[in-house]
Amino acid sequence: MINQLISLGISDLTITNDGISAVELIEIENQRGAIFDLVLCDFKMPNMDGLNLFNWIRTQRKLDKTQFIMVSAIDDTSLILSMKKAGLKEFILKPVEGLYLHKKIEKVCRFLRDA
């Protein structure tokens, strides 16, 4: 997916390997005054899954404008419904096609521009 993002012209990327690392990195960047516009996250990660990361982000006032797209290979209706119930608006099922990814990113970025 990293190559797909780069091919879409998105080069300002911050990458972590698991949810705990993401939390730590987001906290460090917040202390520096940087706010992430978008988190593109796999659901199944070690140490903290994507839904728990999403829920943590939603508790952080500084991140109230941060958009979140969940990506998963798990095609489970009950999982998707639980994500929507938690407030997640964007979900992409793997394998991810570049054009579909681009449209999802444009959609959430449009929200950022309008906010």
C-alpha positions as CSV (number, residue, x, y, z in Angstrom):
1,M,0.0,0.0,0.0
2,I,2.9,2.4,0.6
3,N,3.8,2.2,-3.1
4,Q,0.2,2.9,-4.0
5,L,0.2,6.0,-1.8
6,I,3.5,7.2,-3.4
7,S,2.1,6.5,-6.9
8,L,-0.9,8.7,-6.0
9,G,1.5,11.6,-5.1
10,I,1.3,11.2,-1.4
11,S,4.8,11.2,-0.1
12,D,4.5,12.8,3.4
13,L,4.1,9.4,5.1
14,T,4.7,8.3,8.6
15,I,4.7,4.6,9.1
16,T,4.6,2.4,12.2
17,N,4.4,-1.4,12.6
18,D,1.8,-1.6,15.3
19,G,-0.9,0.3,17.2
20,I,1.3,1.1,20.3
21,S,4.0,2.5,18.1
22,A,1.4,4.7,16.4
23,V,0.1,6.0,19.7
24,E,3.7,6.8,20.8
25,L,4.5,8.5,17.5
26,I,1.3,10.5,17.5
27,E,1.9,11.7,21.1
28,I,5.5,12.8,20.2
29,E,4.3,14.6,17.1
30,N,1.5,16.3,19.0
31,Q,4.1,17.6,21.6
32,R,5.9,19.1,18.6
33,G,2.7,20.8,17.5
34,A,2.2,18.5,14.5
35,I,-1.3,17.0,13.9
36,F,-1.9,14.2,11.5
37,D,-4.6,14.9,8.9
38,L,-5.2,11.2,8.1
39,V,-4.6,7.8,9.7
40,L,-4.7,4.9,7.3
41,C,-4.6,1.9,9.5
42,D,-4.8,-1.9,9.1
43,F,-7.3,-3.5,11.5
44,K,-5.2,-6.4,12.4
45,M,-2.0,-5.2,14.0
46,P,0.2,-6.5,16.8
47,N,-0.1,-5.0,20.3
48,M,-3.2,-2.8,19.5
49,D,-5.7,-3.4,16.8
50,G,-7.0,-0.7,14.5
51,L,-10.3,-0.3,16.2
52,N,-8.6,0.4,19.6
53,L,-6.3,2.9,17.8
54,F,-9.3,4.6,16.3
55,N,-11.0,4.7,19.7
56,W,-7.8,6.2,21.3
57,I,-7.6,8.8,18.6
58,R,-11.2,9.8,19.2
59,T,-10.3,10.5,22.9
60,Q,-7.6,13.0,22.0
61,R,-9.0,16.5,21.6
62,K,-6.0,17.6,19.5
63,L,-6.9,15.0,17.0
64,D,-10.6,15.8,16.6
65,K,-10.1,16.8,12.9
66,T,-7.9,13.7,12.1
67,Q,-9.6,11.5,9.6
68,F,-9.3,7.7,9.8
69,I,-9.5,5.0,7.2
70,M,-9.5,1.4,8.3
71,V,-8.1,-1.3,6.0
72,S,-8.7,-5.0,6.6
73,A,-8.6,-8.3,4.9
74,I,-11.4,-9.5,7.2
75,D,-14.7,-9.4,5.4
76,D,-16.9,-9.8,8.5
77,T,-20.2,-7.9,8.6
78,S,-20.3,-7.9,12.4
79,L,-16.8,-6.4,12.5
80,I,-17.7,-3.7,10.0
81,L,-20.9,-2.9,11.9
82,S,-19.0,-2.6,15.2
83,M,-16.6,-0.2,13.5
84,K,-19.4,1.9,12.2
85,K,-21.1,1.8,15.7
86,A,-17.8,3.2,17.1
87,G,-18.0,6.1,14.7
88,L,-15.6,4.9,11.9
89,K,-16.9,6.2,8.6
90,E,-14.4,4.8,6.1
91,F,-13.4,1.2,5.6
92,I,-11.5,-0.5,2.8
93,L,-11.4,-4.2,2.2
94,K,-8.1,-5.7,1.0
95,P,-6.8,-6.1,-1.6
96,V,-6.9,-2.4,-2.1
97,E,-7.1,-1.0,-5.6
98,G,-5.3,2.2,-6.2
99,L,-8.2,4.1,-7.7
100,Y,-10.5,3.1,-4.8
101,L,-7.9,4.1,-2.3
102,H,-7.5,7.5,-4.1
103,K,-11.3,8.1,-4.0
104,K,-11.5,7.3,-0.2
105,I,-8.6,9.6,0.5
106,E,-10.1,12.4,-1.6
107,K,-13.4,12.0,0.3
108,V,-11.8,12.4,3.7
109,C,-9.5,15.2,2.6
110,R,-12.5,17.0,1.2
111,F,-14.0,16.9,4.7
112,L,-10.7,18.4,6.0
113,R,-10.9,21.2,3.5
114,D,-14.5,21.9,4.4
115,A,-13.9,21.9,8.2
